[in-house]
Amino acid sequence: MTAIIVAITGASGAIYGIRLVQVFKELGVESHLIITPVAEYIIESETRFTLSQVRKIADRWYDIADFKAPITSGSFRIDAMVIAPCSMKTLAGIGHGFSTNLVLRAADVNLKENRPLVIVPRETPLSIIHIRNMLLLAEAGAVIVPPVPAFYTKPKTINDIVNHTVGKVLDILHIEHSLYKRWE
């Protein structure tokens, strides 16, 4: 079974991470969820979900300060990690090796073990610092997937736009889906 870490960090767009965990459940992909404290607030303020509901969707969830969690070790079997949304603080922390919480440590482990790390950055406009940090992570092997809507899919709802970004993440992870209509 495929097992993927999903981290939801403190940036607008928690729905991307929530939808990803929902899709993983639908597809039989085991999800390991981490939610930062700011993301907890954002989930409650931006979505119809409670923190408890989001945790129940995931197969396993971890406290941000749990450095005993199995995902802190490279010997634990995990296939990839997705951070959706990824705050600029988290992006900088990963890029500069500040493993001060479980999200940062798990991302560090995925990079050092040569496992896919997918970053869905949520900020606009981007400063040169943000861009340099994204370049740093891309050079380290992460894949940067900004949540930019594609209008060739003719989205009718916010869910259509969210599904497109989640589908792009699944494409990178080589997981089959039908979340959006592909270009023909």
Secondary structure, 3 states (H helix, E strand, C coil): CCEEEEEECCCCCHHHHHHHHHHHHHHCCEEEEEECHHHHHHHHHHCCCCHHHHHHHCCEEECCCCCCCHHHCCCCCCCEEEEEEECHHHHHHHHCCCCCCHHHHHHHHHHHCCCCEEEEECCCCCCHHHHHHHHHHHHHCCEECCCCCCHHHCCCCHHHHHHHHHHHHHHHCCCCCCCCCCCC
